[in-house]
């Protein structure tokens, strides 16, 4: 069994610099799920999950919410200016 988690705290950072075509909103209103939506806003959060072998969870009668079939990661290193850059 293992715990995996992450946290994102942006409250102490300066306001983000927005740019045309970027992911952050360019106006003073974030209009989620709206035809006039122009981007997103950042936020703070924390999350933790318990990871356990499927066979062990089944044997223990645990409530299983998801099964991880595989994983991968790629960020193109430090040469990319952002996730929205091509």
PDB file of N, CA, C and O in Angstrom, chain B, residues numbered from 101:
ATOM      1  N   UNK B 101       0.840  -1.161   0.000  1.00  0.00           N
ATOM      2  CA  UNK B 101       0.000   0.000   0.000  1.00  0.00           C
ATOM      3  C   UNK B 101       0.894   1.236   0.000  1.00  0.00           C
ATOM      4  O   UNK B 101       1.961   1.247   0.614  1.00  0.00           O
ATOM      5  N   UNK B 102       0.446   2.267  -0.691  1.00  0.00           N
ATOM      6  CA  UNK B 102       1.209   3.521  -0.769  1.00  0.00           C
ATOM      7  C   UNK B 102       0.244   4.695  -0.845  1.00  0.00           C
ATOM      8  O   UNK B 102      -0.885   4.559  -1.316  1.00  0.00           O
ATOM      9  N   UNK B 103       0.700   5.837  -0.378  1.00  0.00           N
ATOM     10  CA  UNK B 103      -0.040   7.084  -0.524  1.00  0.00           C
ATOM     11  C   UNK B 103       0.636   7.918  -1.596  1.00  0.00           C
ATOM     12  O   UNK B 103       1.861   8.034  -1.617  1.00  0.00           O
ATOM     13  N   UNK B 104      -0.155   8.499  -2.486  1.00  0.00           N
ATOM     14  CA  UNK B 104       0.381   9.396  -3.516  1.00  0.00           C
ATOM     15  C   UNK B 104      -0.434  10.677  -3.459  1.00  0.00           C
ATOM     16  O   UNK B 104      -1.661  10.636  -3.376  1.00  0.00           O
ATOM     17  N   UNK B 105       0.247  11.807  -3.504  1.00  0.00           N
ATOM     18  CA  UNK B 105      -0.475  13.062  -3.387  1.00  0.00           C
ATOM     19  C   UNK B 105       0.235  14.205  -4.054  1.00  0.00           C
ATOM     20  O   UNK B 105       1.358  14.070  -4.538  1.00  0.00           O
ATOM     21  N   UNK B 106      -0.425  15.313  -4.071  1.00  0.00           N
ATOM     22  CA  UNK B 106       0.153  16.521  -4.651  1.00  0.00           C
ATOM     23  C   UNK B 106      -0.548  17.742  -4.106  1.00  0.00           C
ATOM     24  O   UNK B 106      -1.657  17.663  -3.578  1.00  0.00           O
ATOM     25  N   UNK B 107       0.120  18.873  -4.244  1.00  0.00           N
ATOM     26  CA  UNK B 107      -0.440  20.126  -3.764  1.00  0.00           C
ATOM     27  C   UNK B 107      -0.040  21.247  -4.720  1.00  0.00           C
ATOM     28  O   UNK B 107       1.045  21.223  -5.300  1.00  0.00           O
ATOM     29  N   UNK B 108      -0.917  22.219  -4.875  1.00  0.00           N
ATOM     30  CA  UNK B 108      -0.634  23.394  -5.687  1.00  0.00           C
ATOM     31  C   UNK B 108      -1.096  24.622  -4.920  1.00  0.00           C
ATOM     32  O   UNK B 108      -2.284  24.767  -4.629  1.00  0.00           O
ATOM     33  N   UNK B 109      -0.160  25.509  -4.591  1.00  0.00           N
ATOM     34  CA  UNK B 109      -0.488  26.736  -3.872  1.00  0.00           C
ATOM     35  C   UNK B 109       0.071  27.905  -4.673  1.00  0.00           C
ATOM     36  O   UNK B 109       1.285  28.039  -4.827  1.00  0.00           O
ATOM     37  N   UNK B 110      -0.816  28.744  -5.178  1.00  0.00           N
ATOM     38  CA  UNK B 110      -0.400  29.885  -5.986  1.00  0.00           C
ATOM     39  C   UNK B 110      -0.712  31.210  -5.305  1.00  0.00           C
ATOM     40  O   UNK B 110      -0.482  32.266  -5.893  1.00  0.00           O
ATOM     41  N   UNK B 111      -1.226  31.182  -4.089  1.00  0.00           N
ATOM     42  CA  UNK B 111      -1.688  32.396  -3.411  1.00  0.00           C
ATOM     43  C   UNK B 111      -0.571  33.411  -3.193  1.00  0.00           C
ATOM     44  O   UNK B 111      -0.842  34.611  -3.139  1.00  0.00           O
ATOM     45  N   UNK B 112       0.665  32.968  -3.068  1.00  0.00           N
ATOM     46  CA  UNK B 112       1.761  33.881  -2.782  1.00  0.00           C
ATOM     47  C   UNK B 112       2.488  34.356  -4.032  1.00  0.00           C
ATOM     48  O   UNK B 112       3.436  35.135  -3.934  1.00  0.00           O
ATOM     49  N   UNK B 113       2.061  33.903  -5.199  1.00  0.00           N
ATOM     50  CA  UNK B 113       2.707  34.302  -6.441  1.00  0.00           C
ATOM     51  C   UNK B 113       2.108  35.600  -6.958  1.00  0.00           C
ATOM     52  O   UNK B 113       0.971  35.946  -6.637  1.00  0.00           O
ATOM     53  N   UNK B 114       2.890  36.314  -7.764  1.00  0.00           N
ATOM     54  CA  UNK B 114       2.376  37.509  -8.432  1.00  0.00           C
ATOM     55  C   UNK B 114       1.357  37.091  -9.474  1.00  0.00           C
ATOM     56  O   UNK B 114       1.326  35.932  -9.889  1.00  0.00           O
ATOM     57  N   UNK B 115       0.537  38.014  -9.893  1.00  0.00           N
ATOM     58  CA  UNK B 115      -0.467  37.723 -10.922  1.00  0.00           C
ATOM     59  C   UNK B 115       0.220  37.209 -12.184  1.00  0.00           C
ATOM     60  O   UNK B 115       1.271  37.712 -12.581  1.00  0.00           O
ATOM     61  N   UNK B 116      -0.382  36.214 -12.798  1.00  0.00           N
ATOM     62  CA  UNK B 116       0.196  35.616 -13.999  1.00  0.00           C
ATOM     63  C   UNK B 116       0.113  36.578 -15.175  1.00  0.00           C
ATOM     64  O   UNK B 116      -0.853  37.329 -15.308  1.00  0.00           O
ATOM     65  N   UNK B 117       1.109  36.549 -16.008  1.00  0.00           N
ATOM     66  CA  UNK B 117       1.101  37.349 -17.229  1.00  0.00           C
ATOM     67  C   UNK B 117       0.360  36.553 -18.289  1.00  0.00           C
ATOM     68  O   UNK B 117       0.754  35.436 -18.623  1.00  0.00           O
ATOM     69  N   UNK B 118      -0.711  37.128 -18.815  1.00  0.00           N
ATOM     70  CA  UNK B 118      -1.486  36.417 -19.829  1.00  0.00           C
ATOM     71  C   UNK B 118      -0.983  36.801 -21.211  1.00  0.00           C
ATOM     72  O   UNK B 118      -0.462  37.896 -21.418  1.00  0.00           O
ATOM     73  N   UNK B 119      -1.148  35.889 -22.142  1.00  0.00           N
ATOM     74  CA  UNK B 119      -0.740  36.146 -23.515  1.00  0.00           C
ATOM     75  C   UNK B 119      -1.778  35.564 -24.453  1.00  0.00           C
ATOM     76  O   UNK B 119      -2.437  34.581 -24.113  1.00  0.00           O
ATOM     77  N   UNK B 120      -1.931  36.146 -25.611  1.00  0.00           N
ATOM     78  CA  UNK B 120      -2.891  35.680 -26.598  1.00  0.00           C
ATOM     79  C   UNK B 120      -2.607  34.226 -26.945  1.00  0.00           C
ATOM     80  O   UNK B 120      -1.463  33.865 -27.222  1.00  0.00           O
ATOM     81  N   UNK B 121      -3.638  33.392 -26.932  1.00  0.00           N
ATOM     82  CA  UNK B 121      -3.485  31.982 -27.235  1.00  0.00           C
ATOM     83  C   UNK B 121      -3.076  31.149 -26.034  1.00  0.00           C
ATOM     84  O   UNK B 121      -2.976  29.927 -26.144  1.00  0.00           O
ATOM     85  N   UNK B 122      -2.838  31.777 -24.891  1.00  0.00           N
ATOM     86  CA  UNK B 122      -2.471  31.053 -23.679  1.00  0.00           C
ATOM     87  C   UNK B 122      -3.696  30.475 -22.991  1.00  0.00           C
ATOM     88  O   UNK B 122      -4.824  30.677 -23.440  1.00  0.00           O
ATOM     89  N   UNK B 123      -3.469  29.763 -21.908  1.00  0.00           N
ATOM     90  CA  UNK B 123      -4.562  29.094 -21.221  1.00  0.00           C
ATOM     91  C   UNK B 123      -5.250  29.990 -20.197  1.00  0.00           C
ATOM     92  O   UNK B 123      -6.406  29.740 -19.856  1.00  0.00           O
ATOM     93  N   UNK B 124      -4.576  31.032 -19.692  1.00  0.00           N
ATOM     94  CA  UNK B 124      -5.174  31.905 -18.684  1.00  0.00           C
ATOM     95  C   UNK B 124      -6.120  32.909 -19.324  1.00  0.00           C
ATOM     96  O   UNK B 124      -5.941  33.300 -20.478  1.00  0.00           O
ATOM     97  N   UNK B 125      -7.125  33.320 -18.567  1.00  0.00           N
ATOM     98  CA  UNK B 125      -8.120  34.237 -19.105  1.00  0.00           C
ATOM     99  C   UNK B 125      -7.530  35.620 -19.361  1.00  0.00           C
ATOM    100  O   UNK B 125      -6.626  36.056 -18.647  1.00  0.00           O
ATOM    101  N   UNK B 126      -8.039  36.303 -20.372  1.00  0.00           N
ATOM    102  CA  UNK B 126      -7.540  37.626 -20.747  1.00  0.00           C
ATOM    103  C   UNK B 126      -8.459  38.754 -20.278  1.00  0.00           C
ATOM    104  O   UNK B 126      -8.069  39.921 -20.313  1.00  0.00           O
ATOM    105  N   UNK B 127      -9.673  38.417 -19.840  1.00  0.00           N
ATOM    106  CA  UNK B 127     -10.609  39.429 -19.364  1.00  0.00           C
ATOM    107  C   UNK B 127     -10.734  39.311 -17.858  1.00  0.00           C
ATOM    108  O   UNK B 127     -10.070  38.477 -17.243  1.00  0.00           O
ATOM    109  N   UNK B 128     -11.569  40.128 -17.263  1.00  0.00           N
ATOM    110  CA  UNK B 128     -11.714  40.045 -15.811  1.00  0.00           C
ATOM    111  C   UNK B 128     -12.732  39.008 -15.369  1.00  0.00           C
ATOM    112  O   UNK B 128     -12.934  38.837 -14.167  1.00  0.00           O
ATOM    113  N   UNK B 129     -13.384  38.306 -16.296  1.00  0.00           N
ATOM    114  CA  UNK B 129     -14.388  37.303 -15.955  1.00  0.00           C
ATOM    115  C   UNK B 129     -14.030  35.955 -16.582  1.00  0.00           C
ATOM    116  O   UNK B 129     -13.689  35.887 -17.762  1.00  0.00           O
ATOM    117  N   UNK B 130     -14.108  34.906 -15.806  1.00  0.00           N
ATOM    118  CA  UNK B 130     -13.935  33.551 -16.316  1.00  0.00           C
ATOM    119  C   UNK B 130     -15.330  32.981 -16.553  1.00  0.00           C
ATOM    120  O   UNK B 130     -16.093  32.810 -15.603  1.00  0.00           O
ATOM    121  N   UNK B 131     -15.669  32.692 -17.781  1.00  0.00           N
ATOM    122  CA  UNK B 131     -17.004  32.212 -18.124  1.00  0.00           C
ATOM    123  C   UNK B 131     -16.940  30.724 -18.482  1.00  0.00           C
ATOM    124  O   UNK B 131     -16.943  30.353 -19.656  1.00  0.00           O
ATOM    125  N   UNK B 132     -16.883  29.906 -17.478  1.00  0.00           N
ATOM    126  CA  UNK B 132     -16.798  28.455 -17.697  1.00  0.00           C
ATOM    127  C   UNK B 132     -18.042  27.945 -18.425  1.00  0.00           C
ATOM    128  O   UNK B 132     -19.157  28.371 -18.121  1.00  0.00           O
ATOM    129  N   UNK B 133     -17.857  27.041 -19.379  1.00  0.00           N
ATOM    130  CA  UNK B 133     -18.934  26.401 -20.129  1.00  0.00           C
ATOM    131  C   UNK B 133     -19.824  27.420 -20.854  1.00  0.00           C
ATOM    132  O   UNK B 133     -21.030  27.206 -20.980  1.00  0.00           O
ATOM    133  N   UNK B 134     -19.244  28.510 -21.323  1.00  0.00           N
ATOM    134  CA  UNK B 134     -19.983  29.572 -21.984  1.00  0.00           C
ATOM    135  C   UNK B 134     -19.362  29.816 -23.358  1.00  0.00           C
ATOM    136  O   UNK B 134     -18.160  29.623 -23.541  1.00  0.00           O
ATOM    137  N   UNK B 135     -20.177  30.238 -24.321  1.00  0.00           N
ATOM    138  CA  UNK B 135     -19.667  30.530 -25.652  1.00  0.00           C
ATOM    139  C   UNK B 135     -18.682  31.688 -25.635  1.00  0.00           C
ATOM    140  O   UNK B 135     -17.851  31.798 -26.536  1.00  0.00           O
ATOM    141  N   UNK B 136     -18.757  32.564 -24.618  1.00  0.00           N
ATOM    142  CA  UNK B 136     -17.853  33.704 -24.503  1.00  0.00           C
ATOM    143  C   UNK B 136     -16.631  33.394 -23.638  1.00  0.00           C
ATOM    144  O   UNK B 136     -15.895  34.310 -23.272  1.00  0.00           O
ATOM    145  N   UNK B 137     -16.402  32.134 -23.308  1.00  0.00           N
ATOM    146  CA  UNK B 137     -15.258  31.761 -22.472  1.00  0.00           C
ATOM    147  C   UNK B 137     -13.957  32.139 -23.175  1.00  0.00           C
ATOM    148  O   UNK B 137     -13.811  31.933 -24.380  1.00  0.00           O
ATOM    149  N   UNK B 138     -13.030  32.682 -22.428  1.00  0.00           N
ATOM    150  CA  UNK B 138     -11.756  33.133 -22.988  1.00  0.00           C
ATOM    151  C   UNK B 138     -10.563  32.506 -22.265  1.00  0.00           C
ATOM    152  O   UNK B 138      -9.434  32.949 -22.476  1.00  0.00           O
ATOM    153  N   UNK B 139     -10.769  31.506 -21.431  1.00  0.00           N
ATOM    154  CA  UNK B 139      -9.653  30.887 -20.728  1.00  0.00           C
ATOM    155  C   UNK B 139     -10.049  30.356 -19.375  1.00  0.00           C
ATOM    156  O   UNK B 139     -11.229  30.132 -19.104  1.00  0.00           O
ATOM    157  N   UNK B 140      -9.082  30.158 -18.542  1.00  0.00           N
ATOM    158  CA  UNK B 140      -9.301  29.568 -17.230  1.00  0.00           C
ATOM    159  C   UNK B 140      -8.557  30.371 -16.168  1.00  0.00           C
ATOM    160  O   UNK B 140      -7.761  31.253 -16.490  1.00  0.00           O
ATOM    161  N   UNK B 141      -8.820  30.065 -14.924  1.00  0.00           N
ATOM    162  CA  UNK B 141      -8.115  30.697 -13.818  1.00  0.00           C
ATOM    163  C   UNK B 141      -7.396  29.612 -13.033  1.00  0.00           C
ATOM    164  O   UNK B 141      -7.794  28.448 -13.076  1.00  0.00           O
ATOM    165  N   UNK B 142      -6.349  29.981 -12.322  1.00  0.00           N
ATOM    166  CA  UNK B 142      -5.632  29.010 -11.511  1.00  0.00           C
ATOM    167  C   UNK B 142      -6.274  28.922 -10.136  1.00  0.00           C
ATOM    168  O   UNK B 142      -7.084  29.774  -9.770  1.00  0.00           O
ATOM    169  N   UNK B 143      -5.922  27.911  -9.385  1.00  0.00           N
ATOM    170  CA  UNK B 143      -6.476  27.734  -8.054  1.00  0.00           C
ATOM    171  C   UNK B 143      -5.544  26.907  -7.184  1.00  0.00           C
ATOM    172  O   UNK B 143      -4.531  26.390  -7.655  1.00  0.00           O
ATOM    173  N   UNK B 144      -5.889  26.789  -5.937  1.00  0.00           N
ATOM    174  CA  UNK B 144      -5.104  26.019  -4.983  1.00  0.00           C
ATOM    175  C   UNK B 144      -5.828  24.712  -4.686  1.00  0.00           C
ATOM    176  O   UNK B 144      -7.054  24.642  -4.764  1.00  0.00           O
ATOM    177  N   UNK B 145      -5.074  23.690  -4.350  1.00  0.00           N
ATOM    178  CA  UNK B 145      -5.707  22.429  -4.005  1.00  0.00           C
ATOM    179  C   UNK B 145      -4.717  21.398  -3.518  1.00  0.00           C
ATOM    180  O   UNK B 145      -3.503  21.556  -3.647  1.00  0.00           O
ATOM    181  N   UNK B 146      -5.267  20.339  -2.956  1.00  0.00           N
ATOM    182  CA  UNK B 146      -4.472  19.222  -2.460  1.00  0.00           C
ATOM    183  C   UNK B 146      -5.269  17.938  -2.682  1.00  0.00           C
ATOM    184  O   UNK B 146      -6.497  17.936  -2.600  1.00  0.00           O
ATOM    185  N   UNK B 147      -4.569  16.868  -2.959  1.00  0.00           N
ATOM    186  CA  UNK B 147      -5.227  15.583  -3.144  1.00  0.00           C
ATOM    187  C   UNK B 147      -4.317  14.437  -2.756  1.00  0.00           C
ATOM    188  O   UNK B 147      -3.101  14.506  -2.935  1.00  0.00           O
ATOM    189  N   UNK B 148      -4.918  13.375  -2.219  1.00  0.00           N
ATOM    190  CA  UNK B 148      -4.162  12.183  -1.816  1.00  0.00           C
ATOM    191  C   UNK B 148      -4.986  10.960  -2.198  1.00  0.00           C
ATOM    192  O   UNK B 148      -6.201  10.940  -2.004  1.00  0.00           O
ATOM    193  N   UNK B 149      -4.331   9.950  -2.736  1.00  0.00           N
ATOM    194  CA  UNK B 149      -4.988   8.682  -3.040  1.00  0.00           C
ATOM    195  C   UNK B 149      -4.207   7.542  -2.398  1.00  0.00           C
ATOM    196  O   UNK B 149      -2.997   7.639  -2.191  1.00  0.00           O
ATOM    197  N   UNK B 150      -4.914   6.465  -2.089  1.00  0.00           N
ATOM    198  CA  UNK B 150      -4.286   5.253  -1.564  1.00  0.00           C
ATOM    199  C   UNK B 150      -4.125   4.285  -2.725  1.00  0.00           C
ATOM    200  O   UNK B 150      -5.098   3.966  -3.407  1.00  0.00           O
ATOM    201  N   UNK B 151      -2.916   3.822  -2.952  1.00  0.00           N
ATOM    202  CA  UNK B 151      -2.622   2.867  -4.023  1.00  0.00           C
ATOM    203  C   UNK B 151      -2.368   1.493  -3.404  1.00  0.00           C
ATOM    204  O   UNK B 151      -1.637   1.360  -2.422  1.00  0.00           O
ATOM    205  N   UNK B 152      -2.984   0.485  -3.995  1.00  0.00           N
ATOM    206  CA  UNK B 152      -2.849  -0.876  -3.477  1.00  0.00           C
ATOM    207  C   UNK B 152      -2.946  -1.838  -4.655  1.00  0.00           C
ATOM    208  O   UNK B 152      -3.673  -1.573  -5.612  1.00  0.00           O
ATOM    209  N   UNK B 153      -2.236  -2.928  -4.593  1.00  0.00           N
ATOM    210  CA  UNK B 153      -2.343  -3.934  -5.658  1.00  0.00           C
ATOM    211  C   UNK B 153      -3.791  -4.397  -5.765  1.00  0.00           C
ATOM    212  O   UNK B 153      -4.469  -4.573  -4.753  1.00  0.00           O
ATOM    213  N   UNK B 154      -4.260  -4.593  -6.995  1.00  0.00           N
ATOM    214  CA  UNK B 154      -5.643  -4.993  -7.220  1.00  0.00           C
ATOM    215  C   UNK B 154      -5.976  -6.299  -6.505  1.00  0.00           C
ATOM    216  O   UNK B 154      -7.029  -6.418  -5.878  1.00  0.00           O
ATOM    217  N   UNK B 155      -5.088  -7.263  -6.599  1.00  0.00           N
ATOM    218  CA  UNK B 155      -5.328  -8.561  -5.943  1.00  0.00           C
ATOM    219  C   UNK B 155      -5.471  -8.396  -4.433  1.00  0.00           C
ATOM    220  O   UNK B 155      -6.319  -9.040  -3.816  1.00  0.00           O
ATOM    221  N   UNK B 156      -4.644  -7.537  -3.835  1.00  0.00           N
ATOM    222  CA  UNK B 156      -4.722  -7.298  -2.385  1.00  0.00           C
ATOM    223  C   UNK B 156      -6.020  -6.593  -2.016  1.00  0.00           C
ATOM    224  O   UNK B 156      -6.647  -6.928  -1.011  1.00  0.00           O
ATOM    225  N   UNK B 157      -6.429  -5.613  -2.832  1.00  0.00           N
ATOM    226  CA  UNK B 157      -7.670  -4.880  -2.551  1.00  0.00           C
ATOM    227  C   UNK B 157      -8.877  -5.805  -2.656  1.00  0.00           C
ATOM    228  O   UNK B 157      -9.783  -5.736  -1.825  1.00  0.00           O
ATOM    229  N   UNK B 158      -8.899  -6.669  -3.667  1.00  0.00           N
ATOM    230  CA  UNK B 158      -9.995  -7.614  -3.811  1.00  0.00           C
ATOM    231  C   UNK B 158     -10.029  -8.602  -2.645  1.00  0.00           C
ATOM    232  O   UNK B 158     -11.097  -8.908  -2.116  1.00  0.00           O
ATOM    233  N   UNK B 159      -8.863  -9.098  -2.250  1.00  0.00           N
ATOM    234  CA  UNK B 159      -8.788 -10.043  -1.137  1.00  0.00           C
ATOM    235  C   UNK B 159      -9.237  -9.412   0.182  1.00  0.00           C
ATOM    236  O   UNK B 159      -9.822 -10.085   1.031  1.00  0.00           O
ATOM    237  N   UNK B 160      -8.959  -8.111   0.348  1.00  0.00           N
ATOM    238  CA  UNK B 160      -9.325  -7.417   1.586  1.00  0.00           C
ATOM    239  C   UNK B 160     -10.759  -6.887   1.560  1.00  0.00           C
ATOM    240  O   UNK B 160     -11.243  -6.370   2.567  1.00  0.00           O
ATOM    241  N   UNK B 161     -11.445  -7.010   0.415  1.00  0.00           N
ATOM    242  CA  UNK B 161     -12.810  -6.523   0.307  1.00  0.00           C
ATOM    243  C   UNK B 161     -12.913  -5.008   0.263  1.00  0.00           C
ATOM    244  O   UNK B 161     -13.940  -4.444   0.639  1.00  0.00           O
ATOM    245  N   UNK B 162     -11.859  -4.345  -0.193  1.00  0.00           N
ATOM    246  CA  UNK B 162     -11.847  -2.880  -0.264  1.00  0.00           C
ATOM    247  C   UNK B 162     -12.813  -2.369  -1.334  1.00  0.00           C
ATOM    248  O   UNK B 162     -13.108  -3.067  -2.304  1.00  0.00           O
ATOM    249  N   UNK B 163     -13.297  -1.152  -1.145  1.00  0.00           N
ATOM    250  CA  UNK B 163     -14.095  -0.464  -2.155  1.00  0.00           C
ATOM    251  C   UNK B 163     -13.127   0.101  -3.191  1.00  0.00           C
ATOM    252  O   UNK B 163     -12.282   0.933  -2.860  1.00  0.00           O
ATOM    253  N   UNK B 164     -13.241  -0.341  -4.436  1.00  0.00           N
ATOM    254  CA  UNK B 164     -12.312   0.066  -5.492  1.00  0.00           C
ATOM    255  C   UNK B 164     -12.992   1.113  -6.368  1.00  0.00           C
ATOM    256  O   UNK B 164     -14.036   0.850  -6.964  1.00  0.00           O
ATOM    257  N   UNK B 165     -12.391   2.308  -6.443  1.00  0.00           N
ATOM    258  CA  UNK B 165     -12.952   3.398  -7.243  1.00  0.00           C
ATOM    259  C   UNK B 165     -12.352   3.444  -8.637  1.00  0.00           C
ATOM    260  O   UNK B 165     -13.000   3.930  -9.564  1.00  0.00           O
ATOM    261  N   UNK B 166     -11.128   2.950  -8.813  1.00  0.00           N
ATOM    262  CA  UNK B 166     -10.471   2.983 -10.117  1.00  0.00           C
ATOM    263  C   UNK B 166      -9.329   1.980 -10.135  1.00  0.00           C
ATOM    264  O   UNK B 166      -8.794   1.604  -9.093  1.00  0.00           O
ATOM    265  N   UNK B 167      -8.966   1.557 -11.337  1.00  0.00           N
ATOM    266  CA  UNK B 167      -7.820   0.668 -11.536  1.00  0.00           C
ATOM    267  C   UNK B 167      -6.888   1.344 -12.529  1.00  0.00           C
ATOM    268  O   UNK B 167      -7.314   1.730 -13.617  1.00  0.00           O
ATOM    269  N   UNK B 168      -5.618   1.489 -12.162  1.00  0.00           N
ATOM    270  CA  UNK B 168      -4.625   2.098 -13.040  1.00  0.00           C
ATOM    271  C   UNK B 168      -4.103   1.018 -13.982  1.00  0.00           C
ATOM    272  O   UNK B 168      -3.502   0.040 -13.539  1.00  0.00           O
ATOM    273  N   UNK B 169      -4.334   1.198 -15.283  1.00  0.00           N
ATOM    274  CA  UNK B 169      -3.897   0.229 -16.282  1.00  0.00           C
ATOM    275  C   UNK B 169      -2.497   0.526 -16.811  1.00  0.00           C
ATOM    276  O   UNK B 169      -1.811  -0.380 -17.283  1.00  0.00           O
ATOM    277  N   UNK B 170      -2.067   1.783 -16.738  1.00  0.00           N
ATOM    278  CA  UNK B 170      -0.752   2.170 -17.230  1.00  0.00           C
ATOM    279  C   UNK B 170      -0.516   3.639 -16.932  1.00  0.00           C
ATOM    280  O   UNK B 170      -1.423   4.346 -16.494  1.00  0.00           O
ATOM    281  N   UNK B 171       0.695   4.091 -17.169  1.00  0.00           N
ATOM    282  CA  UNK B 171       1.003   5.505 -16.928  1.00  0.00           C
ATOM    283  C   UNK B 171       2.139   5.952 -17.842  1.00  0.00           C
ATOM    284  O   UNK B 171       2.901   5.131 -18.353  1.00  0.00           O
ATOM    285  N   UNK B 172       2.240   7.258 -18.038  1.00  0.00           N
ATOM    286  CA  UNK B 172       3.298   7.845 -18.846  1.00  0.00           C
ATOM    287  C   UNK B 172       3.416   9.319 -18.484  1.00  0.00           C
ATOM    288  O   UNK B 172       2.501   9.896 -17.898  1.00  0.00           O
ATOM    289  N   UNK B 173       4.535   9.919 -18.832  1.00  0.00           N
ATOM    290  CA  UNK B 173       4.735  11.345 -18.569  1.00  0.00           C
ATOM    291  C   UNK B 173       5.660  11.912 -19.642  1.00  0.00           C
ATOM    292  O   UNK B 173       6.584  11.241 -20.100  1.00  0.00           O
ATOM    293  N   UNK B 174       5.396  13.164 -20.036  1.00  0.00           N
ATOM    294  CA  UNK B 174       6.245  13.850 -21.002  1.00  0.00           C
ATOM    295  C   UNK B 174       6.019  15.344 -20.855  1.00  0.00           C
ATOM    296  O   UNK B 174       4.875  15.797 -20.846  1.00  0.00           O
ATOM    297  N   UNK B 175       7.084  16.112 -20.740  1.00  0.00           N
ATOM    298  CA  UNK B 175       6.981  17.562 -20.628  1.00  0.00           C
ATOM    299  C   UNK B 175       7.920  18.255 -21.604  1.00  0.00           C
ATOM    300  O   UNK B 175       7.963  19.486 -21.615  1.00  0.00           O
ATOM    301  N   UNK B 176       8.654  17.547 -22.402  1.00  0.00           N
ATOM    302  CA  UNK B 176       9.624  18.091 -23.357  1.00  0.00           C
ATOM    303  C   UNK B 176      10.733  18.896 -22.686  1.00  0.00           C
ATOM    304  O   UNK B 176      11.410  19.679 -23.352  1.00  0.00           O
ATOM    305  N   UNK B 177      10.927  18.721 -21.394  1.00  0.00           N
ATOM    306  CA  UNK B 177      12.035  19.379 -20.708  1.00  0.00           C
ATOM    307  C   UNK B 177      11.857  20.870 -20.551  1.00  0.00           C
ATOM    308  O   UNK B 177      10.747  21.388 -20.679  1.00  0.00           O
ATOM    309  N   UNK B 178      12.937  21.555 -20.277  1.00  0.00           N
ATOM    310  CA  UNK B 178      12.870  22.983 -19.983  1.00  0.00           C
ATOM    311  C   UNK B 178      12.810  23.859 -21.236  1.00  0.00           C
ATOM    312  O   UNK B 178      12.655  25.075 -21.122  1.00  0.00           O
ATOM    313  N   UNK B 179      12.929  23.267 -22.427  1.00  0.00           N
ATOM    314  CA  UNK B 179      12.939  24.078 -23.649  1.00  0.00           C
ATOM    315  C   UNK B 179      11.546  24.547 -24.059  1.00  0.00           C
ATOM    316  O   UNK B 179      11.425  25.487 -24.844  1.00  0.00           O
ATOM    317  N   UNK B 180      10.498  23.916 -23.548  1.00  0.00           N
ATOM    318  CA  UNK B 180       9.125  24.310 -23.905  1.00  0.00           C
ATOM    319  C   UNK B 180       8.675  25.419 -22.967  1.00  0.00           C
ATOM    320  O   UNK B 180       8.899  25.345 -21.759  1.00  0.00           O
ATOM    321  N   UNK B 181       8.040  26.447 -23.522  1.00  0.00           N
ATOM    322  CA  UNK B 181       7.640  27.612 -22.726  1.00  0.00           C
ATOM    323  C   UNK B 181       6.354  27.373 -21.950  1.00  0.00           C
ATOM    324  O   UNK B 181       6.058  28.122 -21.019  1.00  0.00           O
ATOM    325  N   UNK B 182       5.588  26.363 -22.302  1.00  0.00           N
ATOM    326  CA  UNK B 182       4.333  26.095 -21.583  1.00  0.00           C
ATOM    327  C   UNK B 182       3.630  24.900 -22.177  1.00  0.00           C
ATOM    328  O   UNK B 182       3.997  24.422 -23.251  1.00  0.00           O
ATOM    329  N   UNK B 183       2.618  24.416 -21.480  1.00  0.00           N
ATOM    330  CA  UNK B 183       1.876  23.245 -21.956  1.00  0.00           C
ATOM    331  C   UNK B 183       1.032  23.552 -23.179  1.00  0.00           C
ATOM    332  O   UNK B 183       0.686  22.637 -23.927  1.00  0.00           O
ATOM    333  N   UNK B 184       0.690  24.816 -23.404  1.00  0.00           N
ATOM    334  CA  UNK B 184      -0.114  25.158 -24.561  1.00  0.00           C
ATOM    335  C   UNK B 184       0.728  25.484 -25.784  1.00  0.00           C
ATOM    336  O   UNK B 184       0.181  25.707 -26.864  1.00  0.00           O
ATOM    337  N   UNK B 185       2.048  25.517 -25.636  1.00  0.00           N
ATOM    338  CA  UNK B 185       2.953  25.811 -26.760  1.00  0.00           C
ATOM    339  C   UNK B 185       3.082  24.578 -27.648  1.00  0.00           C
ATOM    340  O   UNK B 185       3.052  23.448 -27.161  1.00  0.00           O
ATOM    341  N   UNK B 186       3.223  24.798 -28.938  1.00  0.00           N
ATOM    342  CA  UNK B 186       3.375  23.653 -29.851  1.00  0.00           C
ATOM    343  C   UNK B 186       4.806  23.467 -30.267  1.00  0.00           C
ATOM    344  O   UNK B 186       5.113  22.552 -31.031  1.00  0.00           O
TER     345      UNK B 186
END
